[in-house]
């Protein structure tokens, strides 16, 4: 039996799309760019992840896609799956570029500082949004684009990263 502890949350099925059983999958925090590569989605039915096989996944925006499942091919069937959480098995997540270049190690756990404000916090995640990957700092309290224009220095030995953020940038996260 699969547990949600072994899964990655992708989003929620929100509404039907078209007459052939398409269902919109939304996540306001962003749908991962690799979603189109996924061959198995887990729908949380009666608090249990149940496998469903998508025939097709069409990106609508960075926060939504339309999914067509093998088993759901009419609008009436699709209506039964509205407001359902969607996951994938963590082990099925495709490898993605999470580094500034292939020679650099993963930066999770690095201390993040800004040249103007000093220590910001610890990088504890990477949010892999399509065309806008982000460093998650302090459990997502602060999000900084993974963009070389903002990165002044990376010290792998000390496990630190120094940002030169635009004035007022950190105020956006408050």
N, C-alpha and C positions, 0 to 999 in steps of 0.2 A: 504494500500500500504506500502511495506517495504522500509525503508530508509537505506542507507549504514551506517548512524550514529548508527543504532541498530545492526551493524554487526562487525565481526572480520575478517580481511583480512587473507586469508590462502595462496594464491599464484596465479599463472597464468597457464592456460592450455597452454602447449607449442607445443606439437606435437602428432601425432597419434602414437599408439603402437599396433602392431599386425593388424589382419584383421577383428577382431570382435568388432571394435568400441572403443577400449581402447584409453585413452588420458592421456598423461603425465602431471601431475600437479607439477609445480616446484616453489620453493621459495629459493633463495640463502641464505636467513637468517635462513632457517630451517623450515621444516614441523613439526607441533606439534605432539608429540608422540601419542596423543589420536585420531588422524585423522581416524584411522581404526574403531573407535566406532561411527562415525558420520553417521546418517541416512538421513540427508538432507543437501545438498550443495546449495548455491545460486550463480548462474552465472550472471555476470553483462552484460545484453543484452540491448542495447539502453539506457544505464545509469540507468537501473532498475534491482535490484536483482530479479532473476527468480528462483523459486525452481526446483531442479533436485534431483532425488533419486538415489544414487549410489547402484548398485547391489554388487559391489565388489571394495575394495581399497587395492592395493598391494604395500607395501613399497619397493622402490628400493634402497634408500639411505636416509640420514637425510635431504636431500634437494629435494627429488622427490618421488612421488608415481604414480602408474598407476591407473586410475579410470575407471570403466565400469559403465555406466549409463543405467537404464531401457530403456530410450527412444532412446539411441544412440547405435545401434548394428551393424553398418557397418563402414568400413573405410571412405566411401564417406560422411556419416553423421558426423563422427568425424572430418573430415577436416573443416566443417563449424564452429567448436568451438575452433579453434586454436587462441591463443593470447587473451583469455577471462579471466578476473579477477574472482577469486573464493572467496566467503565469507561463513561464517556461521552466524546464529543469535547468538548474544552474550549470550542470555539465554540458548542456546543449548550446550555451551561449557561444557564439562564434568569437574567435580571437579577433580583437580589434586593436587598432593602433592607439595606445594609451600613452605614448611617449613622444617627446618632441622630435627625437630621431631614434633609429633602431639601436644606436650604441648606448643610449642612456637607460639606466634602470628605472623601474617603476618608482614613482615619487610619493606613494602613499606612506605616511609616517614622517615626511619631511616637515621641518619647521618653516612656516611661511612668514616672511617679513616684508615690509614696505620701506623704501628709502626715506619716506616722509613720516611714517607713523610707527616704525619699529615692528615688533613682533605682532603678527595678526592672529596666528594660531597654528594648528597642525592640519596638514592635508590628510583627510581621512577617507577620501573617495574621489573618483573621477566620473563625472556625469557625461556619458557619451551621446550627446545630442547631435543630430544630423547637422552638419556644417557649423556647429558651435559647441565643441567639447569644453567642459568646465572643470576646474579644480573645485572640489567641495572641501571647505575648511570649517572646522568646529561643527561637525555633524550637519553640514548643509546650511549653517547660519550665514556663511559668506560664500559666494560663488564668484570665481574669477576665470574669465576665458583663458583657455590654454592657447596663448598667442605670444609669439616671440617678441612682439612689440612691447609687452608688459613685463617680460622677464629680463632682469638686468644681469643676474648671476645665479648659477646653480652650482652648489658645492656638494658633490656626492659623498665625499669623505666625511664631512660634518653633517650630512643629510639636511641641508638647508636650501631654500630657494628665496632669492631676493627679487621682489617686484618693484617696478617703478610705475605705480598706478596713477592715472590722471587725477587731478585735484577733484575731490568730492566723490570719487568712485566708491569708497568704503561707506560713505553716508547713504548710498542707495540701498545697502543691505540692512540698514537699521529700521 
